[in-house]
């Protein structure tokens, strides 16, 4: 059963600036509490449909790497990627960006695609018992850090 969650935040920055920050996956460690580093695969240097990257994650002493594949890259509007491990697509992450008078509203969303049969293994790998609640919390942190960085940047 797919579980989808969304967290939104208004950011006083242009939709283009927000897109530029979130779609440059090598910067994800600046915003995310769990994903501390990413690097592009196969000569990719930026967001494009089909481009792939490794995402390195941690929770305390637990670490794991997943592979991302960009499935949506619409500057100033939307960015999304599939997450896989050992060719198993277990989640999809994305961002919607909607202009506002002050800047934009950014909605980070996640679809958890893990079947019940892999939940125990997932807990062993990550050390996280309640993935839905953990994602909700870390999404708020990610958007807060993104807002702090972009709102402090010179216009």
KOLLO-740227 format. One record per residue (C-alpha): residue number from 1; residue in three letters; chain; y, x, z. Coordinates in steps of 0.5 Angstrom, whole numbers. Each point is the difference from the previous one (the first is absolute). Last residue first. Layout:
! KOLLO-740227
semar lumza filum Y X Z
NUM Ala A Y X Z
...
***
This chain:
! KOLLO-740227
semar lumza filum Y X Z
155 Unk A 78 37 -8
154 Unk A -1 5 5
153 Unk A -7 0 4
152 Unk A 0 -3 7
151 Unk A -2 -7 -3
150 Unk A -6 3 -4
149 Unk A -3 4 6
148 Unk A 1 -5 5
147 Unk A -3 -6 -5
146 Unk A -6 4 -2
145 Unk A -1 2 8
144 Unk A 0 -8 1
143 Unk A -4 -2 -6
142 Unk A -6 5 2
141 Unk A 1 -2 8
140 Unk A -1 -7 -2
139 Unk A -6 1 -5
138 Unk A -3 4 6
137 Unk A 0 -6 4
136 Unk A -3 -4 -5
135 Unk A -5 5 -2
134 Unk A -2 1 7
133 Unk A -1 -8 1
132 Unk A -4 -1 -6
131 Unk A -4 6 1
130 Unk A -3 -2 7
129 Unk A -4 6 3
128 Unk A 3 6 -3
127 Unk A -4 6 1
126 Unk A 1 2 -8
125 Unk A -7 2 -2
124 Unk A -4 -3 5
123 Unk A 4 -7 0
122 Unk A -1 0 -8
121 Unk A -7 1 1
120 Unk A 0 -6 5
119 Unk A 3 -4 -5
118 Unk A -4 2 -6
117 Unk A -5 -6 0
116 Unk A 6 -5 1
115 Unk A 3 1 -7
114 Unk A 6 4 0
113 Unk A 5 -3 -5
112 Unk A 6 1 5
111 Unk A 6 -2 -4
110 Unk A 7 3 2
109 Unk A 7 -2 -1
108 Unk A 7 4 1
107 Unk A 6 -5 -1
106 Unk A 6 3 -1
105 Unk A 7 -4 0
104 Unk A 5 3 -3
103 Unk A 7 3 0
102 Unk A 6 -4 4
101 Unk A 1 -6 -5
100 Unk A -8 0 -1
99 Unk A -4 3 -5
98 Unk A -8 -1 0
97 Unk A -5 5 1
96 Unk A -7 -1 0
95 Unk A -5 6 3
94 Unk A -7 1 -1
93 Unk A -7 2 3
92 Unk A -7 -2 -2
91 Unk A -6 1 4
90 Unk A -7 2 0
89 Unk A -2 2 -8
88 Unk A -6 4 1
87 Unk A 0 6 -5
86 Unk A -2 5 6
85 Unk A 6 -3 4
84 Unk A 5 -4 -4
83 Unk A 7 -3 1
82 Unk A 3 -4 -5
81 Unk A 8 1 -2
80 Unk A 6 -4 0
79 Unk A 8 1 -1
78 Unk A 5 -6 -2
77 Unk A 7 -2 -2
76 Unk A 5 6 0
75 Unk A -5 4 -5
74 Unk A -6 -4 -2
73 Unk A -6 4 2
72 Unk A -6 -4 1
71 Unk A -8 2 0
70 Unk A 1 7 2
69 Unk A -7 3 2
68 Unk A 0 3 7
67 Unk A -6 4 3
66 Unk A -2 0 7
65 Unk A 0 6 5
64 Unk A -2 0 7
63 Unk A 2 3 7
62 Unk A -2 -2 7
61 Unk A 3 4 6
60 Unk A 6 -5 1
59 Unk A 0 -5 -6
58 Unk A 1 4 -6
57 Unk A 0 -1 -8
56 Unk A 1 4 -6
55 Unk A 1 -4 -6
54 Unk A -3 3 -7
53 Unk A 4 -2 -6
52 Unk A -1 -3 -7
51 Unk A 4 -3 -6
50 Unk A -3 -6 -3
49 Unk A 7 -3 -1
48 Unk A 6 5 1
47 Unk A 3 3 7
46 Unk A 1 7 0
45 Unk A -2 7 -2
44 Unk A -7 -1 -3
43 Unk A -3 7 -2
42 Unk A -7 -3 2
41 Unk A 1 -2 7
40 Unk A 6 -2 4
39 Unk A 0 2 7
38 Unk A 1 -4 7
37 Unk A 2 2 7
36 Unk A 0 -3 7
35 Unk A -3 -7 -1
34 Unk A 0 -3 7
33 Unk A 7 -1 2
32 Unk A 3 0 -7
31 Unk A 7 1 -2
30 Unk A 1 8 -1
29 Unk A -8 1 -1
28 Unk A 1 -5 -6
27 Unk A 5 5 -3
26 Unk A -6 3 -5
25 Unk A -1 -8 -2
24 Unk A 7 0 -4
23 Unk A -1 -7 -1
22 Unk A 3 -2 7
21 Unk A 7 4 -1
20 Unk A 1 -1 -7
19 Unk A -1 -8 1
18 Unk A 5 0 6
17 Unk A 5 4 -4
16 Unk A -1 -5 -6
15 Unk A 1 -6 5
14 Unk A 6 2 3
13 Unk A 1 2 7
12 Unk A 2 -4 6
11 Unk A -8 -2 2
10 Unk A -2 -7 2
9 Unk A -7 1 2
8 Unk A -7 -4 -1
7 Unk A -7 1 2
6 Unk A -6 -3 -4
5 Unk A -7 -1 2
4 Unk A -6 -2 -5
3 Unk A -7 -1 2
2 Unk A -5 0 -5
1 Unk A -7 -3 2
***
